[in-house]
């Protein structure tokens, strides 16, 4: 049944002669994608404004993306560095999990402070 719907037995059944098709042009008609009206395109382009703001320069975009990248690296580095210091304190002092836990907590606090400091610079000009 699906094959019968998809297959076309009559090759001329789907063809439409060009002389019979005439484009409809009226002022009340909604424009479709296939209308070739230059007047409608000019009116639409004249009234369409995305934003009045000027786009950023490439240098500003690179600066912001570099700061965002460094904010992520600074957060991860602070956590890893304090985790290693906590692990070293565990080895020296014999306090098994508490040096690592304290290192992760202190590293997270330092990382969040750095993250907020760097992210505040992203929107400064």
C-alpha positions as CSV (number, residue, x, y, z in Angstrom):
1,X,0.0,0.0,0.0
2,X,2.8,2.4,0.9
3,X,4.6,1.4,-2.3
4,X,1.6,2.3,-4.3
5,X,1.4,5.8,-2.7
6,X,5.1,6.4,-3.3
7,X,5.3,5.0,-6.8
8,X,3.8,7.0,-9.6
9,X,2.5,4.8,-12.4
10,X,1.6,7.7,-14.7
11,X,4.8,9.9,-15.4
12,X,2.7,12.8,-16.8
13,X,0.3,13.0,-13.8
14,X,2.5,15.2,-11.6
15,X,3.5,17.6,-14.4
16,X,1.9,21.0,-14.7
17,X,2.1,23.0,-17.8
18,X,3.7,26.4,-17.4
19,X,1.2,28.2,-19.6
20,X,-1.7,27.2,-17.3
21,X,-0.1,28.5,-14.1
22,X,-0.4,32.3,-13.6
23,X,0.9,34.0,-10.5
24,X,-1.8,35.7,-8.5
25,X,-1.1,39.3,-7.6
26,X,-3.4,41.1,-5.3
27,X,-2.9,43.6,-2.5
28,X,-4.8,41.4,0.1
29,X,-2.8,38.2,-0.7
30,X,-0.2,37.0,1.7
31,X,3.2,36.8,0.1
32,X,4.6,33.4,-0.1
33,X,8.2,32.2,-0.5
34,X,7.7,31.8,-4.3
35,X,6.4,35.3,-5.1
36,X,8.9,37.5,-6.9
37,X,7.8,40.9,-5.8
38,X,10.6,43.4,-5.5
39,X,8.3,46.0,-3.9
40,X,7.5,43.7,-1.0
41,X,11.2,42.9,-0.4
42,X,12.0,46.6,-0.3
43,X,9.3,47.3,2.3
44,X,10.2,44.3,4.4
45,X,13.9,45.3,4.4
46,X,13.2,48.9,5.2
47,X,11.1,48.1,8.3
48,X,13.3,45.2,9.6
49,X,16.0,46.2,12.1
50,X,17.7,43.6,14.3
51,X,19.4,45.9,16.7
52,X,20.7,49.5,16.8
53,X,23.9,48.3,18.6
54,X,27.1,48.1,16.6
55,X,28.7,44.6,16.5
56,X,31.9,44.0,18.5
57,X,35.2,44.0,16.9
58,X,37.2,40.8,16.4
59,X,39.8,42.0,19.0
60,X,37.1,42.4,21.6
61,X,35.6,39.0,20.9
62,X,39.1,37.4,21.2
63,X,39.7,39.3,24.5
64,X,36.5,38.1,26.0
65,X,36.9,34.5,24.9
66,X,40.5,34.4,26.2
67,X,39.3,35.7,29.6
68,X,36.5,33.1,29.7
69,X,39.0,30.4,28.9
70,X,41.4,31.6,31.6
71,X,38.6,31.8,34.2
72,X,37.9,28.0,33.7
73,X,41.6,27.2,33.8
74,X,42.1,29.3,37.0
75,X,39.2,27.5,38.8
76,X,40.4,24.0,37.8
77,X,44.0,24.8,38.7
78,X,43.1,26.2,42.1
79,X,41.1,23.1,43.0
80,X,43.8,20.7,41.7
81,X,46.7,22.6,43.4
82,X,44.9,22.7,46.8
83,X,44.0,19.0,46.4
84,X,47.7,18.1,45.9
85,X,48.7,20.3,48.9
86,X,46.0,18.5,51.1
87,X,47.2,15.1,49.9
88,X,50.8,16.1,50.9
89,X,49.5,17.3,54.3
90,X,47.8,13.9,54.7
91,X,51.1,12.1,54.0
92,X,53.1,14.3,56.4
93,X,50.6,14.5,59.3
94,X,48.8,11.2,58.9
95,X,45.3,12.7,58.8
96,X,44.0,10.4,56.1
97,X,41.0,11.9,54.3
98,X,40.9,15.4,55.9
99,X,43.7,17.0,54.1
100,X,42.3,16.1,50.7
101,X,38.8,17.2,51.8
102,X,40.1,20.5,53.2
103,X,42.2,21.0,50.1
104,X,39.2,20.6,47.8
105,X,37.1,23.0,49.9
106,X,39.8,25.7,50.1
107,X,40.6,25.2,46.4
108,X,37.0,25.6,45.5
109,X,36.7,28.8,47.5
110,X,39.9,30.2,45.9
111,X,38.7,29.0,42.4
112,X,35.3,30.8,42.8
113,X,37.0,34.0,43.9
114,X,39.3,33.9,40.9
115,X,36.3,33.0,38.6
116,X,34.3,36.0,39.8
117,X,37.3,38.3,39.5
118,X,38.1,37.2,35.9
119,X,34.5,37.1,34.8
120,X,33.9,40.7,36.0
121,X,36.7,41.8,33.6
122,X,35.0,40.2,30.7
123,X,32.3,42.9,30.5
124,X,34.6,45.9,31.2
125,X,35.8,47.9,28.3
